[in-house]
């Protein structure tokens, strides 16, 4: 039991390191060790990672090794299949990320897409959609819960995500669970703060949508604050 606790404690620390910084700062054997957590249970995967790298020569060679060679090395069938999945899933990921036209921003569909994100949400949430230089979605998710006008305005988190995903433009949205889809003064102030923060890192805020029931209002299109999105009254 004590040995199990040692393994669990070590694995927890490695996972936490990954969640905080991704694989930046990981040695190759440490990255492979982390991956092996999910197919090798209650054993020292650091030692196994070193042995795999020594046997096959490199990380990519481990993944590219024939299934039979991995089994002959001593891995179980499930463990060998898991490692063989990595390059295949990488290929699918890259193909989907760069060739999936559904990820291209479509102004005609954006309102419907945003409405779907708020189905069943009873509390106020802030949604962030990030696009790359080609207008493709690189991130879409809830980044804060609670009123957008309170002191927990997620400007820092929005900037952090934008930098992390190398975004070039952004759209934000939040819902009014018990109101109407019209912006308040606080909403406009929050939009200006977010826009200014994003401008400093070279990211354009394209729009801010407000959702209520089955209604979705674009601040850019309704022009309640023309200067926010580049519109100016004559």
C-alpha positions in Angstrom: 0.0 0.0 0.0 2.9 2.4 0.8 4.4 1.8 -2.6 1.1 2.5 -4.2 0.8 5.8 -2.4 4.3 6.8 -3.5 3.4 6.1 -7.1 0.1 8.0 -6.9 1.8 11.0 -5.2 4.5 11.1 -7.9 2.0 10.7 -10.7 -0.1 13.5 -9.2 2.8 15.9 -9.2 3.8 15.1 -12.8 0.2 15.6 -14.0 0.0 18.9 -12.1 3.2 20.1 -13.7 1.8 19.2 -17.2 -1.5 21.0 -16.5 0.3 24.2 -15.4 2.9 24.4 -18.3 2.1 21.7 -20.9 5.1 19.7 -21.9 7.4 22.8 -21.8 10.2 21.9 -19.4 9.7 18.2 -19.7 12.6 16.0 -20.8 11.7 13.4 -23.4 11.7 10.6 -21.0 9.5 12.5 -18.6 6.9 13.1 -21.4 6.9 9.5 -22.3 6.7 8.6 -18.6 3.5 10.8 -18.3 2.0 9.1 -21.4 2.7 5.7 -19.9 0.6 6.5 -16.8 -2.5 5.8 -18.9 -1.6 2.3 -20.0 0.7 1.1 -17.2 -0.8 1.0 -13.8 0.9 1.1 -10.4 4.4 0.7 -11.8 7.5 2.9 -12.2 6.9 4.3 -15.7 10.0 6.5 -15.5 12.2 3.4 -15.6 10.1 1.9 -18.5 10.3 5.2 -20.4 14.1 5.1 -20.2 14.2 1.5 -21.3 12.0 2.1 -24.3 14.0 5.1 -25.4 17.3 3.2 -25.0 15.9 0.2 -26.9 14.4 2.1 -29.9 16.6 5.2 -30.0 14.1 8.1 -29.8 10.6 9.1 -28.9 9.3 9.0 -32.5 11.0 5.6 -33.0 9.1 4.2 -30.0 5.8 5.3 -31.5 6.8 4.1 -35.0 8.1 0.7 -33.8 6.1 -2.3 -35.2 3.4 -3.6 -32.9 5.2 -7.0 -32.7 8.5 -5.3 -31.7 6.8 -3.5 -28.8 5.2 -6.8 -27.6 8.6 -8.5 -27.9 10.1 -5.7 -25.8 7.7 -6.8 -23.0 4.7 -4.5 -23.4 1.2 -6.0 -23.2 -1.1 -6.0 -26.2 -3.1 -3.1 -24.7 0.1 -1.1 -24.0 1.5 -1.6 -27.5 -1.8 -0.6 -29.1 -1.9 2.5 -26.9 1.5 3.6 -28.1 0.6 2.8 -31.7 -2.4 5.1 -31.4 -0.2 8.2 -30.8 1.0 8.8 -34.3 -2.4 7.9 -35.8 -4.2 10.3 -33.5 -1.6 13.0 -34.2 -2.3 12.6 -37.9 -6.1 12.9 -37.4 -5.6 15.9 -35.1 -3.5 17.8 -37.6 -5.8 16.9 -40.5 -8.8 18.1 -38.5 -7.1 21.2 -37.2 -5.8 22.4 -40.6 -8.4 21.0 -43.1 -11.7 21.1 -41.2 -13.8 23.8 -42.9 -16.3 23.6 -40.0 -13.7 25.4 -37.9 -13.5 28.4 -40.3 -15.4 31.4 -38.8 -18.7 31.9 -40.5 -20.4 35.2 -39.5 -23.8 33.8 -40.7 -23.6 30.8 -38.4 -21.9 32.3 -35.3 -25.0 33.4 -33.5 -26.5 29.9 -33.8 -23.3 28.3 -32.6 -23.1 30.6 -29.6 -26.7 30.0 -28.7 -26.0 26.2 -28.5 -23.1 26.9 -26.1 -25.5 28.3 -23.5 -28.2 25.7 -23.6 -29.1 24.6 -20.1 -26.8 27.2 -18.4 -28.8 28.7 -15.5 -26.0 31.0 -14.3 -24.1 33.7 -16.1 -21.1 32.4 -18.1 -18.5 34.1 -20.2 -17.6 32.3 -23.5 -14.4 32.9 -25.4 -13.9 32.0 -29.1 -10.4 32.4 -30.5 -9.4 32.4 -34.2 -6.1 32.1 -35.9 -4.7 34.2 -38.7 -6.7 32.2 -41.3 -10.0 32.7 -39.3 -10.1 29.1 -38.0 -11.2 28.3 -34.5 -8.4 27.4 -32.2 -10.3 27.6 -28.9 -13.9 27.8 -27.8 -14.9 27.4 -24.1 -16.3 29.0 -21.0 -13.6 31.0 -19.2 -15.6 32.5 -16.3 -18.8 32.1 -14.4 -20.6 34.9 -12.7 -21.5 38.4 -13.7 -19.2 39.9 -16.4 -19.6 43.3 -14.6 -18.2 42.1 -11.2 -14.6 42.3 -10.0 -13.9 38.8 -11.5 -13.9 40.1 -15.0 -11.7 37.5 -16.8 -9.5 40.0 -18.7 -6.3 38.3 -17.6 -7.6 34.8 -18.5 -8.8 36.0 -21.9 -5.4 37.5 -22.6 -3.6 34.3 -21.3 -5.7 32.0 -23.6 -5.2 34.3 -26.5 -1.4 34.1 -26.1 -1.4 30.4 -25.4 -3.3 29.7 -28.6 -1.5 32.3 -30.7 -4.9 33.8 -31.6 -5.3 36.8 -34.0 -8.9 37.6 -33.3 -11.5 36.9 -30.6 -15.2 36.9 -29.9 -16.7 36.9 -26.5 -20.2 36.1 -25.4 -22.1 36.0 -22.1 -25.6 35.3 -21.1 -28.3 37.1 -19.2 -30.2 34.2 -17.5 -33.0 36.2 -16.1 -33.0 39.2 -18.4 -33.1 40.3 -22.1 -30.3 40.2 -24.6 -29.5 43.9 -24.5 -26.2 45.3 -23.2 -26.0 47.1 -19.9 -23.6 49.9 -19.2 -21.4 47.4 -17.3 -21.4 45.1 -20.4 -20.1 48.0 -22.6 -17.4 48.9 -20.1 -16.3 45.3 -19.8 -16.2 45.0 -23.6 -14.0 48.1 -23.8 -11.6 46.8 -21.1 -11.3 43.4 -22.9 -10.8 45.1 -26.3 -8.1 47.3 -25.0 -6.3 44.4 -23.3 -6.4 42.3 -26.5 -5.2 45.2 -28.6 -2.0 45.4 -26.6 -1.1 41.8 -27.6 -2.2 42.2 -31.2 -5.5 40.4 -31.0 -8.6 42.0 -32.5 -11.9 41.7 -30.6 -14.5 41.0 -33.4 -17.7 41.0 -31.4 -19.4 40.6 -28.1 -22.6 38.6 -28.1 -25.3 38.7 -25.4 -27.6 35.7 -25.0 -30.9 35.5 -23.3 -33.4 32.6 -23.8 -33.3 32.0 -27.5 -32.1 35.4 -28.4 -28.5 36.4 -29.3 -27.5 40.1 -29.8 -24.3 41.2 -31.4 -22.9 44.4 -30.0 -21.0 45.0 -33.3 -24.1 44.7 -35.4 -26.5 46.6 -33.2 -23.9 49.4 -32.9 -24.8 50.5 -29.4 -21.3 51.6 -28.9 -20.0 52.3 -32.5 -16.3 53.0 -31.6 -15.9 49.7 -29.9 -15.9 47.7 -33.1 -14.7 50.3 -35.6 -18.0 51.9 -36.4 -18.4 55.7 -36.1 -21.5 57.8 -36.5 -21.5 60.3 -39.3 
